């Protein structure tokens, strides 16, 4: 009399080859996840390099420009629109005192921004500028800007932050208007970590 296999034994035998397949699938998925993480990590510096070369994302210089006396092109007028925003979780009030200004290429101009820390704690902020269209950022020269440094405000404190700039006369003729946006970030924790190290 031949022994018959129980349904349990049949089930175990049918699963045996599949378990090896699952192991391979898990390894492949892990490899894909690691690859995606590595690509994402490398993408930020690559994007920054690309944007620095092309000026596409509208990043401006992080250092003060030196103004050299030059002819002001009064035949052209460029409108600069100022937009302010705070990053999610940043509780400050932040507004441009001048929303829009008309300037001639080569002409020095000054605008100011108002900030207030309405919280009960001291906060250190960093303003990050961006220009749209991005090409215009290559011709925007800031000789003085609050975005060059951290901006600490004690609880309840307020301040006026100036920005002095000029537009290079080489700005392409087709650009007659651009927007300069500043976004404020709360960097209190990062600044404290740097100070301690």
Wavefront OBJ file of the C-alpha trace (Angstrom):
o trace
v 0.000 0.000 0.000
v 1.590 3.292 -1.112
v 1.629 6.202 1.258
v -0.300 9.184 0.042
v 0.932 12.672 0.721
v -1.205 14.818 2.902
v -2.513 18.149 1.576
v -0.131 19.879 3.996
v 2.902 18.140 2.469
v 1.722 19.012 -1.054
v 1.343 22.666 -0.014
v 4.858 22.775 1.488
v 6.379 21.227 -1.640
v 4.641 23.734 -3.916
v 5.900 26.631 -1.781
v 9.506 25.479 -1.605
v 10.537 26.741 -5.058
v 8.615 29.998 -4.558
v 10.487 30.976 -1.372
v 13.708 31.220 -3.365
v 11.897 33.441 -5.854
v 10.679 35.705 -3.067
v 14.232 36.121 -1.804
v 15.380 37.230 -5.245
v 12.471 39.654 -5.554
v 13.202 41.173 -2.143
v 16.875 41.576 -3.078
v 15.935 43.300 -6.323
v 13.503 45.641 -4.559
v 16.122 46.525 -1.943
v 18.640 47.198 -4.693
v 16.151 49.484 -6.468
v 15.392 51.343 -3.210
v 19.109 51.869 -2.482
v 19.655 53.015 -6.077
v 16.761 55.474 -5.871
v 18.057 56.867 -2.573
v 21.554 57.290 -4.046
v 20.156 58.986 -7.145
v 18.031 61.332 -5.032
v 21.015 62.182 -2.850
v 23.191 62.973 -5.887
v 20.425 64.883 -7.670
v 20.545 67.937 -5.383
v 24.215 68.859 -5.985
v 23.895 68.021 -9.688
v 20.815 70.249 -9.953
v 22.639 73.072 -8.133
v 25.578 72.834 -10.555
v 23.224 72.801 -13.540
v 21.318 75.821 -12.220
v 24.521 77.743 -11.445
v 25.672 77.246 -15.037
v 22.368 78.054 -16.723
v 20.704 80.396 -14.225
v 17.454 78.529 -14.830
v 16.162 78.258 -11.273
v 16.602 81.946 -10.484
v 19.167 81.616 -7.713
v 20.986 84.857 -7.007
v 24.532 85.470 -5.817
v 25.176 84.774 -2.145
v 27.808 87.505 -1.875
v 27.590 91.265 -2.245
v 28.300 92.717 -5.663
v 30.622 95.693 -6.005
v 28.976 98.579 -7.812
v 31.132 100.186 -10.459
v 29.927 103.588 -11.682
v 28.424 103.109 -15.114
v 26.081 104.743 -17.546
v 22.446 104.356 -16.601
v 20.322 103.188 -19.523
v 17.374 105.572 -19.222
v 15.897 104.298 -22.475
v 14.808 101.122 -20.695
v 12.641 100.619 -17.625
v 12.564 97.309 -15.790
v 9.776 96.523 -13.328
v 10.822 94.434 -10.332
v 8.054 92.833 -8.303
v 8.796 91.715 -4.719
v 7.090 88.725 -3.135
v 7.617 87.479 0.418
v 6.670 84.188 2.007
v 7.600 82.112 5.011
v 8.406 78.433 4.898
v 5.961 76.064 6.554
v 6.410 76.268 10.326
v 8.099 79.681 10.223
v 5.853 81.937 12.366
v 7.303 85.352 11.456
v 5.435 88.161 9.746
v 7.358 89.063 6.610
v 6.376 91.724 4.063
v 7.986 93.882 1.397
v 7.577 97.581 2.192
v 7.821 98.257 -1.538
v 5.829 95.780 -3.594
v 7.028 96.935 -6.999
v 9.700 99.280 -8.318
v 10.585 100.584 -11.781
v 14.324 100.943 -12.373
v 16.707 101.696 -15.209
v 19.545 99.259 -15.896
v 22.685 100.476 -14.120
v 20.703 102.511 -11.560
v 21.188 101.796 -7.826
v 17.915 101.150 -5.993
v 17.018 100.387 -2.389
v 13.984 98.602 -1.011
v 13.169 97.395 2.489
v 11.429 94.428 4.076
v 9.626 94.265 7.408
v 9.867 91.284 9.776
v 8.379 90.587 13.172
v 8.778 87.641 15.504
v 5.369 87.323 17.230
v 6.371 84.225 19.222
v 7.605 83.855 22.791
v 10.983 82.474 21.682
v 14.076 83.804 19.934
v 14.341 82.673 16.310
v 17.132 82.826 13.733
v 15.975 83.104 10.124
v 17.594 82.771 6.728
v 16.088 84.391 3.648
v 16.459 82.518 0.377
v 15.892 84.547 -2.814
v 14.741 83.354 -6.201
v 14.103 85.237 -9.421
v 11.591 84.543 -12.151
v 12.302 84.327 -15.020
v 15.506 82.614 -13.924
v 17.634 84.255 -16.610
v 17.133 87.648 -14.932
v 18.989 86.406 -11.836
v 22.237 86.560 -13.814
v 21.806 90.340 -14.172
v 20.512 91.188 -10.685
v 23.381 92.494 -8.547
v 22.802 93.026 -4.820
v 25.344 95.260 -3.082
v 23.584 94.882 0.264
v 21.046 92.261 1.303
v 19.651 90.738 4.462
v 19.789 87.404 2.636
v 23.596 87.351 2.906
v 23.442 86.690 6.664
v 21.337 84.971 9.292
v 18.656 87.206 10.778
v 18.124 86.690 14.533
v 15.087 88.220 16.227
v 14.240 87.974 19.900
v 10.697 87.143 20.999
v 8.346 89.988 20.016
v 11.080 91.906 18.182
v 10.676 93.518 14.756
v 13.124 94.896 12.195
v 13.472 96.633 8.842
v 15.839 94.825 6.486
v 17.258 96.727 3.484
v 18.235 95.405 0.084
v 20.299 97.544 -2.332
v 20.644 96.396 -5.920
v 21.191 97.319 -9.526
v 20.429 95.583 -12.794
v 23.250 94.960 -15.216
v 22.664 96.904 -18.459
v 23.433 93.674 -20.328
v 20.007 92.342 -19.291
v 18.392 90.945 -22.473
v 16.078 93.403 -24.206
v 13.106 91.029 -24.020
v 13.113 91.076 -20.193
v 11.166 94.101 -19.002
v 9.707 92.584 -15.843
v 10.857 90.071 -13.262
v 9.882 88.871 -9.811
v 12.214 88.604 -6.830
v 10.814 86.311 -4.158
v 12.249 85.869 -0.683
v 11.344 82.855 1.438
v 12.189 82.900 5.148
v 13.292 79.694 6.858
v 13.620 79.003 10.574
v 17.232 77.853 11.018
v 17.455 78.260 14.796
v 18.377 74.609 15.455
v 20.925 74.406 12.619
v 22.566 77.681 13.702
v 22.789 76.440 17.301
v 24.418 73.198 16.127
v 27.008 75.141 14.101
v 27.724 77.462 17.036
v 28.321 74.506 19.359
v 30.721 72.823 16.907
l 1 2 3 4 5 6 7 8 9 10 11 12 13 14 15 16 17 18 19 20 21 22 23 24 25 26 27 28 29 30 31 32 33 34 35 36 37 38 39 40 41 42 43 44 45 46 47 48 49 50 51 52 53 54 55 56 57 58 59 60 61 62 63 64 65 66 67 68 69 70 71 72 73 74 75 76 77 78 79 80 81 82 83 84 85 86 87 88 89 90 91 92 93 94 95 96 97 98 99 100 101 102 103 104 105 106 107 108 109 110 111 112 113 114 115 116 117 118 119 120 121 122 123 124 125 126 127 128 129 130 131 132 133 134 135 136 137 138 139 140 141 142 143 144 145 146 147 148 149 150 151 152 153 154 155 156 157 158 159 160 161 162 163 164 165 166 167 168 169 170 171 172 173 174 175 176 177 178 179 180 181 182 183 184 185 186 187 188 189 190 191 192 193 194 195 196 197
